[in-house]
Amino acid sequence: NDGYNRAEDNKNFTVTKTDIADINITNITIKSKTNMTLKTLVCGVDGVPERVKTKVVVKVNGKTRTQTTFINGQLDVKVNTDDLKVGNHSIELIFGENSYYLGRRLTIPLKVEK
């Protein structure tokens, strides 16, 4: 460019990852021989929905039932639960770490009724 001298500057910066906030899913009750769908908004602790693709694994009683990727905080995943016996079980959501968020594990009680 005519009349301008080139200027440069180098700076170091640190990106601090944030935690995933608690998810507004508490106790879940379903009927036996049915599948379930988990739908919720996933936010960082700042209250802003997750902005990047995030992997999540869904385990029931410690066994992986499904894994998926969601974006913009909208988790909507079908979980095969039609083979669970009547009684108490647990669901574990495992969120993968990415460039913005730390990984997180959440456990939710699941009750299967007749």
For each residue, the residues with C-beta under 8 A, 3 or more apart:
1: 4
2:
3:
4: 1
5:
6:
7:
8:
9:
10:
11:
12:
13:
14:
15: 99
16:
17: 97 99 100 101 102
18: 44 45 46 100 101 102
19: 44 45 101 102 104
20: 23 42 43 44 45 50 95 101 102 104
21: 42 43 44 45 47
22: 106
23: 20 40 42 93 106
24: 40 41
25: 28 38 40 108
26: 108 109
27: 108 109 110 111
28: 25 36 91 108 109 110 111
29: 110 111 112 113
30: 34 36 81 110 111 112 113
31: 34 112 113 114
32: 84 85 86 112 113 114
33: 82
34: 30 31 81 82
35: 78 79 80 81 82
36: 28 30 78 79 81
37: 76 77 78 79
38: 25 58 75 76 77 79 91 93
39: 75 76
40: 23 24 25 75
41: 24 49 73 74 75
42: 20 21 23 49 50 54 70 73 74 75 95
43: 20 21 46 47 48 49 50 73
44: 18 19 20 21 47 48 50 100 101
45: 18 19 20 21
46: 18 43
47: 21 43 44
48: 43 44 51
49: 41 42 43 72 73 74
50: 20 42 43 44 54 70 71 72 73 100 101
51: 48 71 72 73 100
52: 71 98 99 100 101
53: 69 70 71 98
54: 42 50 69 70 71 95 96 98 101
55: 67 68 69 95 96 98
56: 67 68 69 70 75 77 93 94 95 96
57: 64 66 67 93 94 96
58: 38 64 65 66 67 68 77 79 91 92 93 94
59: 62 63 64 65 91 92 94
60: 63 65 79 81 84 89 90 91 92 110
61: 84 89 90
62: 59 90 92
63: 59 60
64: 57 58 59 67
65: 58 59 60 79 80 81
66: 57 58 77 78 79 80
67: 55 56 57 58 64
68: 55 56 58 77
69: 53 54 55 56
70: 42 50 53 54 56 73 74 75 76 77
71: 50 51 52 53 54 74
72: 49 50 51
73: 41 42 43 49 50 51 70
74: 41 42 49 70 71
75: 38 39 40 41 42 56 70
76: 37 38 39 70
77: 37 38 56 58 66 68 70
78: 35 36 37 66
79: 35 36 37 38 58 60 65 66 91
80: 35 65 66 83
81: 30 34 35 36 60 65 84 110 112
82: 33 34 35
83: 80
84: 32 60 61 81 87 89 110 112
85: 32 112
86: 32 112 113 114
87: 84 111 112
88: 109 110 111 112
89: 60 61 84 109 110 111 112
90: 60 61 62 107 108 109 110
91: 28 38 58 59 60 79 107 108 109 110
92: 58 59 60 62 105 106 107 108
93: 23 38 56 57 58 104 105 106 107 108
94: 56 57 58 59 103 104 105
95: 20 42 54 55 56 101 103 104 105 106
96: 54 55 56 57 103
97: 17 101 102 103
98: 52 53 54 55 101
99: 15 17 52
100: 17 18 44 50 51 52
101: 17 18 19 20 44 50 52 54 95 97 98 104
102: 17 18 19 20 97
103: 94 95 96 97
104: 19 20 93 94 95 101
105: 92 93 94 95
106: 22 23 92 93 95
107: 90 91 92 93
108: 25 26 27 28 90 91 92 93
109: 26 27 28 88 89 90 91
110: 27 28 29 30 60 81 84 88 89 90 91
111: 27 28 29 30 87 88 89
112: 29 30 31 32 81 84 85 86 87 88 89
113: 29 30 31 32 86
114: 31 32 86
